[in-house]
Amino acid sequence: MRVIFSLLLFVSLMFGSDATIEVIKKVDALPTIAVEDASESYDDTFKLKFFKSIIADLNVISLFNVDRFHRTISFDASSVAVENKDMNYVLRYKMSEGDDGHLSIEMKLLQENETVFTKNYKVNRSNIYMFISHAIAYDINEFMGESSVEWMKRKVIFSRIVGPKKSEIVISDYSLSYQHVILKGGFNIFPKWANKAQNAFYYTSLDGKKPTLKHVNIKNVTVKKVISSDGMMICSDVSSDGKTLLLTMAKNGQPDIYTYNIDSKTYKRETTYGGIDVNAQFMSNNKIIFISSRLGYPNVFSKRLDTHEIEQMVYYGKSNSACSSNGEYIVYKARESSNAFEKNTFNLHLISMKTDFIRRLTATGINEFPRFSKDGDAILFIKNYKNQSSIGIIRLKHNKNYLFPLAYGKVQSMDW
């Protein structure tokens, strides 16, 4: 059973339009929704799996107070179950199995016993049921007129450490309910989607004499070498058209940021600082954001790709070692403690380039590798706490965090 929990963060009642200022929506103010199962096929175990998945997705879209009781009913019943008569909405679905093994689901959303929205879904295998669950939540969110949660339907790719110098690269849904090991054997880390279609990815192989960046075509599972470098080789971002990579290489003894052109197979050095420059991400207006030690400690900087202009972006924290940006916002990892005899806490913080406000997004453990969704609605991150590795989702507008624990291993890095 996937464990999901949400926590409300700090409270401010001012400037609700600024994502760095938190506005709490009282739980009691949200409409209620219950879920009714009218399935005709499958055993009780599978029925309960799907029910829990849809409950989780309805919680993640953060629009409802979600009733967690599993109730069954006929799909064509003229009224909702008596226990749900006071609910604002009722989601009713029917799962059925086709002769060829496909899974079909009919769904309707009821309000005051009237059908207000309906849709049918189909996948060719029942073991990918969670993608229908995500699609239902996505469609209900659209029906309610809320900002798109397109990220719910995207796949996550991550590297999982399973032993000394051993890892697996896994493709999953955002909730980790579906997991497919696409690459195992050896030490392969830092996977990065190669395009918007998510049908190829890059990763760093540490099995040879030099760290090597490789490209994998998922459709035909072909692997090809892209570029190698002494010391370090990481693809930290891919341009929106898939033509340019941001690489961290250490060709001169210290890691620097490079751009790499896929078509010409040539690279250009973008930073020349004598210390450490790593983890670059594309921003708008021909700029990148990256981590540098040029202040004597890790911090967040930006650079225009057409000039040598470099600007400090973060002024809070003394060990800011990971970042991601979307529009005017930057999320970064900061060390909150420094005690040689205790485990340090690393939290995520959100800043706006237009204001001086800072919003802390996490509270405990080691929180790292933040990644904005393409629309900026959510942040995906890795959380390690009490020997448990999880992938987390932060819903910025709703002030909620959701954690999805990994069954085994430790998440090294991820992308979505």
matplotlib code that plots the C-alpha trace (Angstrom):
import matplotlib.pyplot as plt

x = [0.0, 1.4, 1.7, 0.5, 0.5, 0.2, 1.3, 0.4, 3.3, 3.8, 1.0, 0.7, -2.5, -0.9, 0.0, -1.8, -0.8, 2.9, 3.9, 6.6, 3.8, 1.7, -2.1, -3.7, -7.0, -9.0, -9.8, -13.4, -13.9, -13.2, -16.1, -16.5, -16.2, -16.8, -15.9, -18.2, -17.0, -19.4, -16.8, -18.0, -14.7, -11.5, -11.0, -11.3, -7.5, -7.3, -10.5, -9.0, -5.7, -7.5, -9.7, -6.7, -5.0, -8.0, -8.3, -4.6, -4.9, -8.0, -6.1, -3.1, -5.2, -6.1, -9.6, -11.7, -12.1, -11.9, -13.9, -11.7, -14.5, -14.7, -18.4, -19.9, -23.0, -24.6, -23.2, -26.8, -28.2, -30.5, -29.0, -25.8, -25.1, -27.0, -23.7, -22.8, -26.0, -24.5, -21.4, -21.0, -19.7, -19.6, -17.2, -18.6, -16.7, -17.0, -14.0, -14.4, -12.0, -12.0, -11.5, -7.9, -7.1, -7.5, -8.9, -11.9, -13.3, -16.5, -16.6, -19.2, -19.2, -22.4, -23.6, -27.0, -27.6, -27.2, -24.4, -22.3, -19.3, -18.7, -15.8, -14.5, -10.9, -9.0, -5.5, -4.2, -2.9, -4.4, -1.1, -0.9, -4.2, -2.7, -2.4, -6.2, -6.5, -4.2, -6.2, -9.5, -8.1, -6.6, -10.0, -11.9, -9.4, -10.1, -13.8, -13.6, -11.9, -8.6, -5.1, -3.8, -2.1, -0.5, 2.4, 0.2, 0.3, 4.1, 6.5, 9.3, 12.8, 15.1, 18.3, 18.0, 21.2, 20.8, 24.3, 27.9, 28.5, 25.3, 22.2, 19.0, 17.4, 13.6, 10.7, 7.7, 4.5, 4.7, 3.3, 5.8, 2.8, 4.2, 7.9, 9.7, 13.5, 14.8, 18.5, 20.3, 23.8, 26.7, 26.7, 24.5, 23.3, 21.8, 19.1, 17.6, 14.7, 16.0, 12.8, 9.2, 7.9, 9.8, 10.9, 14.6, 16.9, 20.5, 22.5, 26.0, 27.8, 30.7, 31.7, 34.5, 37.8, 36.1, 32.6, 30.5, 27.3, 25.0, 21.7, 19.0, 16.2, 13.4, 11.4, 14.1, 16.3, 19.4, 22.3, 24.9, 27.8, 27.5, 30.7, 33.2, 35.3, 37.8, 36.6, 32.9, 30.3, 26.7, 23.8, 21.9, 19.3, 18.1, 16.7, 13.0, 13.8, 16.1, 19.0, 21.2, 22.5, 23.8, 26.8, 29.0, 32.5, 35.9, 38.2, 40.5, 40.6, 37.7, 34.0, 32.6, 29.4, 29.3, 26.7, 26.7, 25.1, 23.5, 23.6, 27.2, 28.5, 30.5, 30.7, 31.3, 32.7, 30.3, 32.0, 35.7, 35.8, 38.7, 36.4, 33.3, 30.4, 27.8, 24.1, 23.1, 19.4, 17.9, 16.0, 14.2, 15.9, 19.0, 20.0, 21.1, 21.0, 23.7, 25.5, 28.9, 31.5, 32.7, 31.7, 33.6, 30.5, 27.9, 25.3, 22.9, 24.0, 22.8, 24.6, 23.6, 24.7, 25.5, 27.7, 30.0, 27.5, 27.1, 24.6, 24.1, 20.5, 20.2, 21.3, 19.9, 21.8, 25.4, 25.3, 22.8, 23.7, 20.8, 18.3, 15.6, 13.7, 10.4, 9.5, 10.3, 10.7, 13.7, 13.6, 16.9, 18.3, 19.8, 21.6, 19.7, 22.2, 26.0, 26.9, 29.7, 28.0, 24.5, 22.8, 22.3, 18.9, 18.6, 15.4, 13.9, 13.2, 11.3, 12.2, 10.9, 13.3, 10.8, 10.5, 12.6, 10.3, 11.6, 9.3, 10.5, 8.9, 10.1, 10.7, 12.6, 15.2, 17.3, 15.3, 17.1, 17.1, 14.0, 12.5, 9.7, 6.9, 6.8, 3.9, 5.4, 2.3, 4.3, 7.8, 9.1, 11.9, 13.8, 13.4, 15.6, 14.5, 15.0, 16.5, 13.5, 13.9, 10.9, 9.8, 7.8, 5.3, 4.9, 1.6, 2.7, -0.8, -2.3, 0.5, 0.6, 3.3, 2.8, 5.4, 5.7, 8.1, 10.5, 10.1, 13.8, 17.0, 17.8, 16.9, 20.1, 18.6, 15.5, 13.7, 10.2]
y = [0.0, 3.3, 5.7, 9.2, 12.1, 15.8, 18.5, 22.2, 24.5, 28.0, 30.4, 33.9, 35.8, 38.3, 38.5, 35.3, 35.9, 35.4, 31.7, 32.6, 33.7, 30.9, 31.1, 28.2, 27.0, 25.7, 22.0, 22.6, 25.0, 22.4, 20.5, 16.8, 13.9, 10.1, 7.3, 4.4, 1.2, -0.5, -2.9, -6.2, -7.9, -8.5, -9.8, -7.8, -7.3, -5.6, -3.6, -2.2, -1.4, 0.8, 2.4, 3.4, 4.8, 7.0, 8.2, 9.1, 11.0, 12.9, 14.0, 15.1, 17.4, 19.1, 20.3, 18.1, 16.6, 13.0, 10.3, 7.2, 4.5, 1.9, 1.4, -0.7, 0.0, -0.6, 1.6, 2.5, 3.1, 6.1, 7.6, 7.5, 5.2, 6.4, 7.0, 9.5, 11.5, 14.5, 14.6, 17.5, 15.1, 11.4, 9.7, 6.3, 4.0, 0.5, -1.7, -4.5, -6.9, -7.5, -10.9, -9.8, -8.8, -5.1, -3.0, -0.7, 1.8, 3.8, 6.8, 9.4, 12.3, 12.9, 16.1, 15.9, 12.5, 14.1, 13.1, 16.2, 14.6, 11.2, 9.5, 6.1, 4.8, 1.8, 0.4, -2.9, -4.3, -4.2, -3.8, -0.2, 0.7, 3.7, 5.6, 5.5, 6.7, 9.6, 10.4, 10.4, 12.8, 15.0, 15.1, 16.0, 18.7, 20.1, 19.8, 21.8, 24.6, 24.4, 25.0, 22.0, 19.1, 17.7, 16.6, 13.8, 12.0, 12.3, 9.6, 9.9, 8.4, 7.8, 6.1, 3.7, 2.7, -1.0, -1.9, -0.8, 0.7, -0.9, 0.9, 0.5, 3.1, 3.0, 4.5, 5.1, 7.1, 10.1, 8.0, 5.0, 2.7, 1.6, 0.8, -0.6, -1.2, -0.1, -0.5, -2.6, -4.0, -1.6, 1.9, 4.2, 7.5, 10.9, 9.9, 12.8, 12.7, 13.5, 15.0, 16.0, 12.7, 10.8, 8.1, 8.5, 9.5, 10.2, 8.8, 8.8, 5.4, 5.0, 1.5, 2.5, 4.3, 7.7, 8.9, 8.5, 10.1, 7.6, 7.9, 5.3, 4.9, 3.3, 2.0, -0.3, -0.2, 0.9, 2.5, 4.8, 6.7, 10.5, 12.0, 11.1, 13.2, 12.8, 13.4, 14.2, 13.9, 14.8, 15.9, 18.3, 19.6, 19.4, 22.3, 22.4, 21.4, 18.6, 20.0, 21.3, 19.7, 21.3, 19.3, 19.3, 18.2, 18.4, 18.6, 21.1, 19.5, 21.5, 21.0, 23.6, 24.1, 23.2, 23.4, 20.4, 20.6, 17.3, 17.8, 19.0, 16.9, 19.9, 21.5, 25.0, 25.9, 28.3, 28.9, 29.4, 29.8, 28.0, 26.4, 24.3, 25.1, 22.3, 21.4, 23.9, 24.3, 26.3, 29.5, 31.8, 34.7, 32.7, 32.2, 29.3, 28.8, 26.8, 26.0, 27.6, 27.7, 31.2, 32.7, 30.1, 27.9, 26.5, 29.0, 29.7, 31.9, 32.7, 33.4, 34.6, 32.2, 35.1, 37.1, 36.5, 38.2, 36.2, 37.1, 35.8, 34.6, 33.5, 35.4, 33.0, 29.9, 28.9, 25.6, 25.8, 22.8, 22.1, 24.3, 24.4, 27.4, 28.1, 31.6, 34.1, 31.4, 29.4, 26.4, 25.4, 23.1, 24.7, 23.2, 24.2, 22.9, 22.3, 19.9, 17.4, 15.1, 15.1, 14.5, 17.8, 18.9, 20.1, 21.8, 23.2, 26.9, 29.0, 32.5, 34.9, 37.0, 39.9, 40.0, 39.4, 36.8, 33.3, 30.3, 27.1, 24.1, 21.2, 20.7, 17.5, 15.1, 15.6, 17.1, 17.4, 17.4, 19.7, 19.8, 22.1, 20.7, 22.3, 24.5, 25.4, 24.0, 21.4, 20.5, 16.9, 16.2, 13.4, 13.0, 10.8, 10.5, 7.8, 5.3, 5.8, 7.2, 8.8, 10.9, 13.9, 16.3, 19.8, 21.5, 25.2, 26.8, 24.4, 24.3, 20.5, 17.9, 14.3, 11.5, 8.3, 5.9, 3.6, 0.0, -0.7, 1.1, 4.8, 7.3, 8.9, 11.4, 11.7, 13.7, 14.1]
z = [0.0, -1.1, 1.8, 1.1, 3.4, 3.1, 5.4, 5.6, 5.5, 7.0, 7.0, 5.6, 4.7, 2.4, -1.3, -2.5, -6.1, -5.2, -5.0, -2.5, 0.0, 1.3, 1.6, 3.4, 2.0, 5.0, 4.6, 5.6, 2.7, 0.1, -1.5, -0.5, -2.9, -2.4, -4.7, -5.6, -7.2, -9.7, -11.2, -12.7, -13.3, -11.3, -7.8, -4.6, -4.3, -7.7, -7.1, -3.9, -5.6, -8.2, -5.5, -3.5, -6.6, -7.5, -3.8, -3.9, -7.2, -6.0, -2.9, -5.0, -7.2, -3.9, -4.9, -2.5, 0.9, -0.2, 1.6, 1.9, 2.3, -0.4, -1.3, -4.1, -6.1, -9.5, -12.2, -13.3, -9.8, -9.9, -6.7, -4.9, -1.9, 1.2, 3.0, 0.2, 0.1, 1.7, -0.5, -2.9, -5.6, -6.1, -8.6, -9.8, -12.0, -13.5, -14.4, -16.9, -18.5, -22.3, -24.0, -25.0, -21.4, -21.8, -19.0, -19.7, -17.3, -17.5, -15.2, -14.3, -11.9, -10.0, -8.3, -6.5, -8.2, -11.6, -14.0, -14.7, -16.4, -18.0, -19.9, -20.9, -20.6, -21.9, -21.6, -23.0, -19.7, -16.3, -14.6, -15.8, -14.2, -12.4, -15.7, -16.0, -12.4, -13.2, -16.3, -14.4, -11.8, -14.6, -16.4, -13.2, -12.5, -16.1, -15.6, -12.4, -14.4, -12.4, -13.7, -15.7, -13.9, -17.1, -15.1, -13.6, -16.9, -17.5, -16.6, -14.1, -14.7, -11.8, -10.8, -7.8, -5.9, -5.0, -3.8, -3.9, -7.4, -8.5, -9.8, -11.8, -14.0, -13.6, -15.5, -13.3, -12.9, -10.5, -7.6, -8.1, -8.4, -11.8, -12.1, -15.0, -14.8, -18.1, -17.4, -14.8, -14.2, -13.6, -12.1, -14.2, -12.7, -13.5, -16.1, -18.1, -20.6, -24.1, -25.4, -24.6, -25.9, -23.2, -25.7, -25.1, -22.3, -21.4, -18.5, -17.1, -17.1, -14.5, -15.6, -18.0, -17.7, -18.0, -17.0, -20.2, -21.3, -23.2, -25.0, -24.9, -27.4, -25.4, -28.4, -29.7, -26.5, -28.3, -26.4, -28.0, -26.6, -26.8, -25.1, -22.3, -20.0, -17.2, -13.7, -14.3, -17.0, -16.3, -18.5, -16.2, -18.7, -22.3, -24.3, -25.1, -28.8, -27.7, -29.7, -26.9, -23.7, -20.6, -19.4, -16.4, -17.4, -15.7, -18.7, -17.0, -13.5, -12.2, -13.2, -15.5, -17.5, -21.2, -23.9, -26.3, -29.8, -30.7, -34.5, -34.8, -31.9, -30.6, -27.2, -25.9, -22.4, -20.7, -17.4, -16.7, -12.9, -11.2, -8.6, -9.0, -11.5, -11.8, -12.2, -14.9, -15.9, -18.8, -18.0, -20.4, -22.3, -23.3, -19.7, -17.5, -13.7, -12.0, -8.7, -8.1, -5.3, -6.3, -3.0, -1.1, -0.6, -3.0, -4.2, -7.1, -10.0, -13.5, -16.7, -20.1, -22.9, -25.3, -22.8, -19.8, -17.5, -14.2, -11.5, -7.9, -7.5, -3.9, -0.8, 1.9, 3.0, 3.1, 1.3, -1.6, -3.7, -6.2, -8.0, -10.7, -12.2, -13.9, -15.0, -12.3, -9.6, -8.4, -6.0, -4.4, -1.7, 1.4, 4.4, 7.6, 10.1, 10.5, 13.3, 13.0, 15.4, 14.0, 10.7, 8.7, 7.5, 3.9, 3.0, -0.2, -0.5, -3.2, -4.2, -6.7, -8.8, -8.5, -4.7, -1.6, -0.1, 0.7, 1.2, 2.8, 1.2, 3.4, 7.1, 7.9, 6.5, 3.4, 0.6, -2.7, -6.5, -7.0, -10.4, -11.5, -13.7, -17.2, -16.2, -12.8, -10.9, -9.0, -7.8, -7.8, -5.3, -3.5, 0.2, 2.4, 6.0, 8.6, 6.1, 3.8, 0.3, -1.3, -4.3, -3.2, -5.0, -3.8, -4.9, -4.7, -5.0, -2.5, 0.1, 0.2, 0.0, -0.9, -0.4, -2.3, -0.6, -2.6, -1.7, -1.8, -2.7, -2.6, -5.3, -6.6, -9.1, -11.3, -14.0, -15.2]

ax = plt.figure().add_subplot(projection="3d")
ax.plot(x, y, z, "-o")
ax.set_aspect("equal")
plt.show()
